[in-house]
Structure formats: C-alpha cells, structure tokens
Amino acid sequence: MKKVVLLSCAVVCAATFAACGQSTLPTPPPAPLGSGIDAANMDKTVRIEDDAYKHVNGVWLTKTEIPAEKSAYGAFTELADGAEKNIHDLIEVAAKEPTHAAGSVSQQVGDLFASFMDEAKAESLGMTPIKGHLDQIAAIKTVADFARVSGELSAIGVGSPANEYIEPDAKDPSANIVTFIQAGTSLPEREYYLSKDAKYVEIRAKYVEYLTNVLGLIGQPKAAADAKAILAFETEIARVQWTPAQSRDALKTYNKLAVAKFNAEYPGFDWATWIRVQGLDKAADAVVSQPSFFKGFSALAAKTPVDTLKAWLNAQVVIGEGRLLSKAFVDANFEFFAKTLNGQQAQRPRWKRGVTLVNGSLGEAVGKLYVDKYFPPEAKARMEKMIANLLEAYKQSITSLDWMTPETKKEALAKLAKFSTKIGYPDKFRSYAGLEIKAGDLVGNAERANRFESDFQTAKLGKPVDRGLWLMTPQEVNAYYNPVQNEIVFPAAILQPPFFNFKADDAVNYGGIGAVIGHEIGHGFDDQGRHYDGDGKLRDWWTKADDTEFSKRAKMLIGQFNAFEPLPGLHVNGELTLGENIGDLGGLSIAYKAYKLSLAGKPSTTLDGLTGEQRVFIGWTQAWREKDREEFLRVIVTSNEHAPSMYRGSNPLTNIDAFYEAFNVKPGDKMFRKPEERVRIW
C-alpha cells in the first residue's frame, strides 16, 4: 500500500507545477539493465566447453562453506534464508500489535511463535505435554485398538502406517477424492533398512541408539529391547513398500476402492476404524497408491506382537513431537535426524525453528503479510509476459516436432492451450478462524494446528473442487505443476535473483525463472504428466507409435543420469529422477526459444562480454549452484525425485544444440555429446 500512496503523491506534485505555469520536472532515464551474471562466482580457468557448472560457479564453490546449521547451501537456500528473516520480522511486528484480539492473525501468529520461544517452559514440562498420548498407547490391548489410536494420533501429525492427501480425482477432476499412500518407516527410504552397505548398517545402529534413548526418556522399562523390535518391524514394513521410482507411476498408483471394502481387501488391520476416526469416511471411494503395501502391512500388523506395535507408536509420538519438548528430546532428534542422516553440524537457532513452525501452521496467514510487504506488483506483470512467451515457444516446438504424429500433436496442443497459471499468491487467502492458539501451550498449539489442517482437507470431500486453492505458500522458494488441475504455480518468494532479477536484461531471466516456468510446463509432458489431458484427467491420449518413441528418448535420458556417481558406489537413479530431468531439459530448451521470440528478430545485446544467447545458459547454471554434505547427498540420491544440483545445472546443456552454437562447443570438449546421443523430446 505504501508504494501506491507514494505514486499518487508524485502525480499530485507534477499536476501542481503545471497549474502554476512552471515546467514539469524531467523524468530521469531508467537505469540500464545489467547482465545479471554473478561474474565474481565464475572460475575462468575452467573452460565452459569442458565444465559449465564449474566455469559458472567454481569460485563460489571454492569459497563457500556450508553453514553448520545446514545440510546443503545454494541459491535456493539463500533465498529461503532471506524469506525466513523477513517472516521473522513480520512475526515480531504482528506480536506487538496493540489490538491483538483473540483469533486475529496477529494473536495467532504472535502467540504461536512466543509459545515456541519459551524454552524455559518447555524444559520445565519435560514429557508432560505428550503423557496423554502415551497413556492412550499404554491402554492398547489389541491390533484393533492399535488401529484406532494410530488413526486418532495421525490426525494431529503423528506418524502412521499410511498417509493421505485430498485433491481432484485423476479420473474425474471435477470431484475431490482421498488418496492413501504407504508410510510406517522413519528412515528416508527403504534402502536404509535393506541395504547391506556398511554406511546403512551404521545408520541403522545409530537409529537403534536414538530409539533406546528417547524411549528411555519417556520411561519405557524395556527401551533397548523395544528399539530393536521397532527396527525389525520397520524393516519388514520396508520390504513391502514400493520403491520411490515405482511410486511415481501415475497409472499403477491409481487404484480406486470403495472405502467400505478396505477391511475385506486388506485383512489384518482395521482400516475402517483408522479411516473413520480421521473423518475420512465421508467419501464412498478412495484411491490406494500402493495396494500390495496395504495388503502386506495388514498381514504384518496381524502377526506382530501388540507390545511391539505399542512401542512403535510411542516412538512415532516422540519423533513427531520431540522438537517441541525439553532439551533432551530436542537434542536427541537433532543428533539422529539432522546430524546422522543429513550431516547438519549444529542445531538451527531457536527463532528459525519457530518461524518454521509458524509457517507450517499458519502458512497463508503469514503469506499475506509477506506479500503485502515484500512482493512488488510489477513482478506479476513481467512474469505474465514471460509465461506467454514460454507457452508460445512450447506451441511452436510441439507443432514442429519431427517424431510425433499429427493425432498426438493435436491432443498435446489442446492440453497446452488449457494450462492455467498462478503467480505470487492466491486470489483469496485462507482463513484460520476457529484455530485456537493459546499463549504458553506449545504442543497443544501444534496439535490443534495439525487437526485444523486435517479438518480443512477432510472438508473438501463431497464438495466441488476449489481451483483457487494453492499447494504452496507465497513465501516458499519453489514452484509446481499440478497435473489434475493442469496448472503451473509460482510463489512470490522464488521471484528474486538469481531466478528473477528486475535489474537484469531478459536473457538471464529466461535462463533463470524462464527455465523454471518451462520446467513446470514441461511436467505436463514428462513421463507421468503426459498421461493427463488438458482437463487434468488421467487417460491415454497417445498413439502407440508416439508412446514408443517417447519412451525411447526417455530411456536415453535415464542412461545419462544413471552414469552420474556423486559418491563412490552411489549412482543417481535415472528412472526415479526422470520427470524432473525431462522438466529441466524441456524447460531450458523452451526458455531459450522463448528468449529468441522475445527479441522479435533483433540481435541480442552483448553485456559483460556475453551475448544474450550465452547469458541464457549461464543464467540457468548459476541458479543451480549448491554444496551438499555427503549424508544429505545420500538422502537425495536414494529417495528424491530431483537429481543433485550439480547435474541439473550442467547436463541439460549437453543435450541442447543452441548451447553448442552459443559457445562453439566442439568434439574433444568435455561437454560435447555426439548429435545422435543428445536427447531431444520437446
């Protein structure tokens, strides 16, 4: 609002001078746009033709130390740190507002943050805030009791045998449906339980140490034995889980089942009660993502001693809520989950952890405060222009594809024409009215916030789909594509350098945010997104010949990434990361085309000795600068759909002919791939 007032004043002053017969003040010329390239980060002793990532980021990689409180550090982290500080300032202001009426945003935000910052009270309470849950668990006598209590605790954020989300039905996008997905384990991925590699054996031993410690803190008499039993139980759960790559399959993970048939279909665990106590029985049907997991877990639960199930559930309570308790619990959680698993060397300052809690509990309330102060309206207009150019570039690219038949092209273009876009923030922010936040009640506040969110999601069932809802908050440094709504979404916080630089020429922005836009559009046409049509419906719109040709090209990309080995013996999973890799490749290649379209036939401007064409590719590569701790790299490679940033920043270049032309990359250069080995999809 402040900027609007100042602009109004400027107009009034100019009009006054004219009325008095004086000449109007001359408008100063706009400052020239820079290249947007962080030249100080570049290592020019490394040729871009040999290693683009090190050429663009080499000095930064050498001089940058990962902060002790982080497991990775890079461009995304830098922006997230800035947003975190801004949000902290907003929280402090909100907390000091004189009105502070009960139920107001300022009261909710201020009291939630203050309750987290009261470390002395958390210390004095010890395990008292979770004692009621532990008493519930102690009273469990049967597997049916376990199912009921597990469901009740799941609704307030405690780990459970399965997780769920509610969104439009992929076979009927006009209606909401609940989807159930496998869970039950606390280590990052099933490999951590099943691999015989010495590193994973060591992690499992430390997990047992952690469990023994925290079970002792809550007074369990057989803590060491229970810890071993929990690991054995979770190992059996891991055996029936699908791999991360299998769980990406849009077709195989769509399995519709009547809610009333869950117990008959998956005997041994009372899914009906587990579903009912969470309020998820409002729907007649549900989607089960991994049916064999649900069958396998049910059989496992039926034969597992009830005491082991209770021990497991005790551990889930402590894992979920330990960060909110006294120092002994907080330190134990940090030592294992942050340090052992992710390599983080020091605990994050308490205020930062408090901001994370407030963001997670009151996301859009905080988001509105963030947007009002930190998001310039002109960002939206410039983004809209870039998105229009990206969509046009995709249209031209699809139209001219030499491998796709006219029949499939027609469907692809129809889908492209139906893309919807969200930029910055929701048109209507969510209300948190009714969420009770009490001064001094940290654990209660967190649990009520989880319950509030659970009820909000459950309330979608049986109602029309609200296409205005966002899946991320405005202050999140990220972006996404939602296939069931065929929409691309760009929160406000990512619209900053190095992704989006107002003071830079368009070239670097096309390489940054332009390629991010292209990446998200590309998800609509990646190995999974391509199965959805323009209305978000899961259906087969590909000819058999086109499906075969797409798969052949995708297989080449899988092979490229399978070859990467970030740690000795640890290779990137090209199948798991395929969707993101297709998004990167398509996003950057289409962003380059969009940049050329923006020139309208004119030559690009040379800035800092670099042509516009060169700056597009450098803009992409500098946005992916990142350093990772080894432990974090292991988590990423085994469980995450995104490849490590070093490969994302460089590998797409090797497949794009325009990169070779821009930098005269020739045979013998290390970035060179033979033309027939370059992957060309979109």
Secondary structure, DSSP 8 states (H G I E B T S, - for coil): -HHHHHHHHHHHHHHHHHHTT------------B----GGG--TTS-TTT-HHHHHHHHHHHH----TT-SEEEHHHHHHHHHHHHHHHHHHHHHT-S---TTSHHHHHHHHHHHHH-HHHHHHHTTGGGHHHHHHHHT--SHHHHHHHHHHHHTTT---SEEEEEEEETTEEEEEEEEEEE----SSSTHHHH--SHHHHHHHHHHHHHHHHHHHHTT-TTHHHHHHHHHHHHHHHHHHS--TTGGG-TTTT--EEEGGGHHHHSTTS-HHHHHHTTTGGGSSEEEES-HHHHHHHHHHHHHS-HHHHHHHHHHHHHHHHGGGS-HHHHHHHIIIIIIIHH---S---HHHHHHHHHHHHSHHHHHHHHHHHH--HHHHHHHHHHHHHHHHHHHHHHHT-SSS-HHHHHHHHHHHHT-EEEEES-SS----TT----TT-HHHHHHHHHHHHHHHHHTTTTSB--TT--SS-TT-S--EEETTTTEEEEEGGGSSTTT--TTB-HHHHIIIIIHHHHHHHHHTTSTTGGGB-TTS-B---S-HHHHHHHHHHHHHHHHHHHT--SBTTB---TTTTHHHHHHHHHHHHHHHHHHHHHTTT-----BTTB-HHHHHHHHHHHHT-EEE-HHHHHHHHHH-SS--HHHHTTHHHHT-HHHHHHHT--TTSTT---GGGS----
